[in-house]
Amino acid sequence: MHLALPSQTSTIEIDGRTFYVKRDDLVHPALAGNKFRKLYKLLTMPSNSFDEIISYGGTQSNAMLAIAAMCREKNWKFIYYTKPLSQTLKNENCGNYFEAKKLGMIHIEIENEHYRDFIAALRFNLDERKFIIDQGGAVPEAILGLEVLAKEIRESSLGLKALATPSATGTTALFLAKMLPEYKIYTTPCVGDIIYLKEQMSAFSDVPKNLIILEPKKKYHFAKPYKEFLAIYKKLLSCGIEFDLLYAPSMWISLLEQTDEEILYVHSGGVSGNESMLKRYIEKKFLEL
Ligand SMILES: *Cc1c(COP(=O)(O)O)cnc(C)c1O
């Protein structure tokens, strides 16, 4: 498996400002962004460490695709649990779900009413040959890969004082803030609000002072199409870099509206999900073919 490491840094000009972008999107087509960083420790372990990896969550998940690519590489069986899936998504011939299945992922649907209990019970049926990766890759093992990322950032010595990366569980932003206390770390909640994000982070540790959570001016629901998301996606693409359509748009909107210094944006990956997401923009008539 070829991994483009350490990831390079590009610059883009947007609205008269220069941004630096840490190109974690280019590490590998399926194992990119912060999901690559979170899986780094498992990736460096020998193949005979486990037989089976278990995970759960959404069927558009970037973590799901990254785990599938890792398991293919390591020859580990990969079982992924989700709530019931629509026939439309099952039939799609692009996107993270399609690609993960191609990589050998075994997908099992759990009825909505049993899902919570089922996921909670997964840990009771483990043995040392199996490993569970919590939704979004939010496992303590993620720390090692984020340390490598922090080291790459520090060693690139660009002379910047601020970083930015969008949040779901907040694992990436939180640990970068702890590991790089000399930087301001901007993030924004893409799943739920600031209170929810702080709760998620507090499950791991205290939220450090150099972590700045920007509040979006508008309330966005996760994974829904928004005209302004498409607009900023296109604008960034025309500046030369493709970002994901679920997390990056809200982060960029907040950065452009609420900050003014030079910032290193840590690309969080997720571009693999854009093709199926763009289809939804077309269905909504936000985008023409
Ligand atoms: C998972 C993901 C995030 C959120 O990362 P957290 O560490 O859970 O906050 C952001 N951007 C992309 C593209 C992702 O796939």
The ligand as a Gaussian input file, in Angstrom:
#p B3LYP/6-31G(d) Opt

LIG

0 1
 C      -14.572000      12.080000      10.428000
 C      -14.376000      13.363000       9.710000
 C      -14.309000      14.586000      10.411000
 C      -14.530000      14.690000      11.889000
 O      -13.453000      14.188000      12.643000
 P      -13.568000      14.053000      14.233000
 O      -12.202000      13.689000      14.680000
 O      -14.572000      12.975000      14.510000
 O      -14.025000      15.349000      14.775000
 C      -14.082000      15.739000       9.675000
 N      -13.934000      15.701000       8.336000
 C      -14.000000      14.553000       7.633000
 C      -13.883000      14.605000       6.147000
 C      -14.227000      13.343000       8.297000
 O      -14.306000      12.204000       7.593000

